[in-house]
Amino acid sequence: MTTAPWRIERLHVPASLEADDATDFIAAGDLSNLVEGLRWGNNDHWVSPGVRLAAAQPSPYTGRQGFVAKVDGRVVGHADVELPLTDNEDVAYPYVIVHPEYQRQSLGSELYAALEECMKTASRRVFMAWSDHVADFDVDAAGGVRPHSGPGRLPEDSGVVRFCQSLGYELEQVEWFGVLYLPIDRDAVAAAERETQRVAGGDYELLVWQDRCPDDVVDQYAELRRLMSIDIPLGELESKPEVWDKARVRESEEKLLKQTGHSLVAAVRHRPSNQLAGHTIVEFFPERPEVVHQEDTLVLNSHRGHRLGMLLKAHNLLRLQELGPESRRLYTWNAAENAHMLDINIALGFVPAGYVGAWQKKIR
Ligand SMILES: CC(C)(COP(=O)(O)OP(=O)(O)OC[C@H]1O[C@@H](n2cnc3c(N)ncnc32)[C@H](O)[C@@H]1OP(=O)(O)O)[C@@H](O)C(=O)NCCC(=O)NCCS
C-alpha cells in the first residue's frame, strides 16, 4: 500500500501575520486565491492575508475550525468549517479546497473526513456547502443534476458536483451569481429611482448610512437582518432564523471595518408606522476597489408590491458610483426561484457570471 504524500494538520489562526505560526495560514489563503483565480479567470475574488486574518478572528456568533494538508512543508489543501454559535446550533458550513496538482487523489475526501469528524463532535447534524460554477453551460436545459426545489441545473460531469455527491450531499437549490458592470448610466438609474419613488408614494422615505447604523434605528435594522436569514426562498435548506440584536449589528460592523471593508446601506422607512420596511447593503474593500459585493436586499412582506426593492437598489447604486468611483464590477447572488429579485437585477443590467449549487447533508 502506498502512503499518501501529504500530512493533514490542524490550522490555527495566528495572532498576527508576523507570528511564527502564520506561514500555514497565509499559504492556505494563497491557495484559495489561486484556485478562485483559475476558476473565474480573473482576480476579483482575491483576498489579502490581512483581510483573511481579520475575518478569521474568533467571534461570539461563529466558531471556526480548519485543517491544512502539507507536502514537504508546502500547503496543498485546506479545509475549514464555520459553526454558528447563537442560532442554527445544529448546522455547519464546511469548505474544502485542493491544489490542482493534487486533485483527484482523494485528498479532498480526506480533508472533508477530518471536517466531518469536527462537525459531529460539535453536535452538528445538518451540513450545508456551496459549489461555484462558471456560466459556461445552459442552466435551463434538460438533464443535469437538478435541485430539490426551484429551477436550474448543474452539469453532471462537473468535478465539484461529483465531489459533493460522493460525500452524500444533495443539491437543494441553484443560485444565480450575477455581475453588473459599472459605471452604469447615471441618468437611467436616477430615472428608475424617481419612478419607483413615485409608485412607492409619500408614505416611504429613504435613510442611508455608511459603516454604522444610526442608533435610533439599530434595533429595527437588527430585525431586518434577522428576517433576511429566513424571509428568502430557502427550498429545503434547514435554516432557522438567525438571532440578531443591536450587539450583533455592531459586532458585524466593527468586524467589517477591521477587515478594512466598508458598507453602504440604504433603508426605507414607512412614515405612518415609523418602521423600517426594507434595506439593501453593498460592501467594498479598498484593497480591491473595483470589486463590490451586493449583500442583503429585503423588503418586509407587508410592504411588498410598492417597488421598494428597486427604489433601494437604484438609490444605493447611485451612492456607490458617487462614493466609490473606482467600482467596476458589482457581484450579487440570489436563488434562481427568487423571481422578483432576479427581475430587479436584470432590469438594472446584471448579467450571469456563474451559478452556485446549495448542497445539504443531514445525519441522524
Ligand atoms: C472539489 C475538490 C475539493 C475535490 O478535491 P479532490 O481531492 O480532487 O477530491 P477527491 O480526489 O477526494 O475526489 C473524491 C470523489 O469526488 C469525485 N470527483 C472529484 N473531482 C472530480 C472530477 N474532477 N471529475 C469527476 N469526479 C470528481 C469523484 O467521485 C471522486 O472519487 P473517485 O476519484 O474515486 O472517482 C477540488 O476539486 C477543489 O479544490 N475544487 C475547487 C474548490 C471547490 O470547489 N471546493 C468545494 C466546495 S463545496
The ligand as an SDF file (V2000), in Angstrom:
LIG
                    3D

 48 50  0  0  0  0  0  0  0  0999 V2000
  -13.8060   19.7810   -5.0790 C   0  0  0  0  0  0  0  0  0  0  0  0
  -12.3690   19.4550   -4.6600 C   0  0  0  0  0  0  0  0  0  0  0  0
  -12.1630   19.8980   -3.2180 C   0  0  0  0  0  0  0  0  0  0  0  0
  -12.1970   17.9090   -4.7380 C   0  0  0  0  0  0  0  0  0  0  0  0
  -10.9170   17.5540   -4.2150 O   0  0  0  0  0  0  0  0  0  0  0  0
  -10.1890   16.2120   -4.7060 P   0  0  0  0  0  0  0  0  0  0  0  0
   -9.0270   15.9870   -3.8160 O   0  0  0  0  0  0  0  0  0  0  0  0
   -9.9160   16.2960   -6.1550 O   0  0  0  0  0  0  0  0  0  0  0  0
  -11.3290   15.1520   -4.4250 O   0  0  0  0  0  0  0  0  0  0  0  0
  -11.1410   13.5560   -4.2980 P   0  0  0  0  0  0  0  0  0  0  0  0
   -9.9360   13.1070   -5.0540 O   0  0  0  0  0  0  0  0  0  0  0  0
  -11.2120   13.1900   -2.8590 O   0  0  0  0  0  0  0  0  0  0  0  0
  -12.4480   13.0450   -5.0520 O   0  0  0  0  0  0  0  0  0  0  0  0
  -13.4800   12.2770   -4.4090 C   0  0  0  0  0  0  0  0  0  0  0  0
  -14.5570   11.9550   -5.4370 C   0  0  0  0  0  0  0  0  0  0  0  0
  -15.1540   13.1450   -5.9310 O   0  0  0  0  0  0  0  0  0  0  0  0
  -15.4260   12.9840   -7.3520 C   0  0  0  0  0  0  0  0  0  0  0  0
  -14.6050   13.9400   -8.1050 N   0  0  0  0  0  0  0  0  0  0  0  0
  -13.7620   14.8600   -7.5940 C   0  0  0  0  0  0  0  0  0  0  0  0
  -13.2170   15.5910   -8.5900 N   0  0  0  0  0  0  0  0  0  0  0  0
  -13.7290   15.1070   -9.7350 C   0  0  0  0  0  0  0  0  0  0  0  0
  -13.5580   15.4630  -11.1080 C   0  0  0  0  0  0  0  0  0  0  0  0
  -12.7360   16.4610  -11.4760 N   0  0  0  0  0  0  0  0  0  0  0  0
  -14.2600   14.7870  -12.0460 N   0  0  0  0  0  0  0  0  0  0  0  0
  -15.0980   13.7960  -11.6770 C   0  0  0  0  0  0  0  0  0  0  0  0
  -15.2790   13.4080  -10.3890 N   0  0  0  0  0  0  0  0  0  0  0  0
  -14.6140   14.0590   -9.4400 C   0  0  0  0  0  0  0  0  0  0  0  0
  -15.0870   11.5500   -7.6790 C   0  0  0  0  0  0  0  0  0  0  0  0
  -16.2330   10.7750   -7.4400 O   0  0  0  0  0  0  0  0  0  0  0  0
  -14.0150   11.2630   -6.6690 C   0  0  0  0  0  0  0  0  0  0  0  0
  -13.8780    9.8890   -6.3930 O   0  0  0  0  0  0  0  0  0  0  0  0
  -13.0120    8.9580   -7.4080 P   0  0  0  0  0  0  0  0  0  0  0  0
  -11.7510    9.6930   -7.7120 O   0  0  0  0  0  0  0  0  0  0  0  0
  -12.7980    7.7010   -6.6110 O   0  0  0  0  0  0  0  0  0  0  0  0
  -13.8650    8.7620   -8.6130 O   0  0  0  0  0  0  0  0  0  0  0  0
  -11.3490   20.0910   -5.6070 C   0  0  0  0  0  0  0  0  0  0  0  0
  -11.6880   19.8030   -6.9420 O   0  0  0  0  0  0  0  0  0  0  0  0
  -11.2610   21.5930   -5.4480 C   0  0  0  0  0  0  0  0  0  0  0  0
  -10.4650   22.1130   -4.6560 O   0  0  0  0  0  0  0  0  0  0  0  0
  -12.1090   22.3550   -6.1990 N   0  0  0  0  0  0  0  0  0  0  0  0
  -12.1460   23.8150   -6.0690 C   0  0  0  0  0  0  0  0  0  0  0  0
  -12.7590   24.2570   -4.7280 C   0  0  0  0  0  0  0  0  0  0  0  0
  -14.1700   23.7430   -4.5220 C   0  0  0  0  0  0  0  0  0  0  0  0
  -14.9930   23.8420   -5.4080 O   0  0  0  0  0  0  0  0  0  0  0  0
  -14.4170   23.1860   -3.3110 N   0  0  0  0  0  0  0  0  0  0  0  0
  -15.6610   22.5550   -2.9800 C   0  0  0  0  0  0  0  0  0  0  0  0
  -16.6390   23.4770   -2.3270 C   0  0  0  0  0  0  0  0  0  0  0  0
  -18.0370   22.5890   -1.7010 S   0  0  0  0  0  0  0  0  0  0  0  0
  1  2  1  0
  2  3  1  0
  2  4  1  0
  2 36  1  0
  4  5  1  0
  5  6  1  0
  6  7  2  0
  6  8  1  0
  6  9  1  0
  9 10  1  0
 10 11  2  0
 10 12  1  0
 10 13  1  0
 13 14  1  0
 14 15  1  0
 15 16  1  0
 15 30  1  0
 16 17  1  0
 17 18  1  0
 17 28  1  0
 18 19  1  0
 18 27  1  0
 19 20  2  0
 20 21  1  0
 21 22  1  0
 21 27  2  0
 22 23  1  0
 22 24  2  0
 24 25  1  0
 25 26  2  0
 26 27  1  0
 28 29  1  0
 28 30  1  0
 30 31  1  0
 31 32  1  0
 32 33  2  0
 32 34  1  0
 32 35  1  0
 36 37  1  0
 36 38  1  0
 38 39  2  0
 38 40  1  0
 40 41  1  0
 41 42  1  0
 42 43  1  0
 43 44  2  0
 43 45  1  0
 45 46  1  0
 46 47  1  0
 47 48  1  0
M  END
$$$$
